[in-house]
Amino acid sequence: MPSSPDPSPTQLTLPDGRVTLTGAAVLDDPRYANADLVPVPVERRTWGVYNYLSLWVGMAHNIPSWTLASGLVAIGMDWKQAVLTIALGNLIVLAPMLLTGHAGTKYGIPFPVFARASFGLRGANLPALLRAAVACAWFGIQTWLGGEAIFLLAGKLLGHGWQTAGAVGGYPWTQWLSFLLFWALQLLIIVRGMETLRRFEAWAAPAVLLGAFALLGWITDKAGGFGPLLDQPSKLGWGHEFWKVFFPSLMGMIGFWSTLSLNIPDFTRFGGSQRAQVRGQALGLPTTMTLFALLSVLVTSGSQAVYGTPIWDPIQLAAKLGSTVGILIALLTVLVATVSVNIAANVVSPAYDLAHLWPSRIDFRRGALITGVVGIAIFPWKLIADPHVYIFTWLGVVGGLLGTVAGVLIADYWLLRRTGLDLAALYRQESPYWYTAGWNWRAVTALLLGGLLAVGGSYGGPFPADGLVPWLKPLADYGWAVGLASALLLHTLTGLRARPAR
């Protein structure tokens, strides 16, 4: 196949801009390469616009996405303010998503290998493990919610005894059983590999969307239309009280997908073209998240008209369905939605990240199993008990830390290297990406300082009222933006003093 000139004899740049290795490239160092980490061959980069669109539809349509609007309304926003906050947050996070995703499609590499260019062959484990830890926590949260769906909806089918079984650790043992069954189901799917995930997402996305509209149709019919909740005024207005809540909430919404803005190369490495991943993500992320938030508001409005109180949890609402068939359909929809987002967003990344930590011993499947174990160990039911802790503390702090990593990656790849990488050198110790003992301390410094500025002033929940570092408290409400901007600036300025490796 014709190619454009390339300075490295180990790689070819194809006419569409994607890069592939030549026969001269040998990636045989088990410390840095295994079958899951090496570049995806061009012939296997087959994902098109629909695959990325369906990926985002499948990831966006899930229980936490549904209840995001409820969390914002619970702290005083009206439905218009909540949907606006969610829509704006997802438009903003789309930008770093596309910028980091470019490297995956161009070079066929996953996120931890991409991070080697900026952090070093060993240093890349720092952002990779940070991302993996967050993903493990999210995996646990989603699995707990999926298990709760099985517990509640199965209870409608199996009778009163299922939901009133003896308590263990504060919950009926049948709920723990539901949690473990759902946990095992997800791992059975993911151990079959990325191609299985692609096929699953392709049919899961429309199925979940149809299920959500079916729930909307059902509640509309019972309510005779919408109204009560949509007419409720904002408790915050549009003045100072609103803006005081808006910015940390916006950072929380960005934090919701800030994880994927780092490891999106794990998916775009299979892209058939840059156009496919850009169009698929631009059509999939902001539109579906906004639509799902609007659906949640409309359905909840209908539930208030029917039951006298707003029911934000779709599982609790589905449990009120009168027919066995309806409950089974609702159960299947919730399970497919949760499996779809959890595997794609919260298992793929740590599986690659953990494989990167010890390539000769941990492959993609073993990494997925480790993720599953850690996801239980972090007690996910405690993380989502309070919307203030969930939005401001959990999402805000996570977003701030991961924003710093995104800032380093974007600065290094786009501003310093102008998207040029030596692909084979990313897998060799004898290469410019070795830096100092495998670490690029400039990148680590930018990450640490950016992280301090982003989350050092965190307050509320488990943090002191005046902030961890009081003089940084004014920055805490803008954690993701502060982390990304400061790390990007620091890494760019220090990187300009040393010519980056190609």
Beta strands, then each sheet from edge to edge (+ up, - down):
strand 1: 11-13
strand 2: 19-21
strand 3: 167-168
strand 4: 171-172
sheet 1: 1+ 2-
sheet 2: 3+ 4-
end
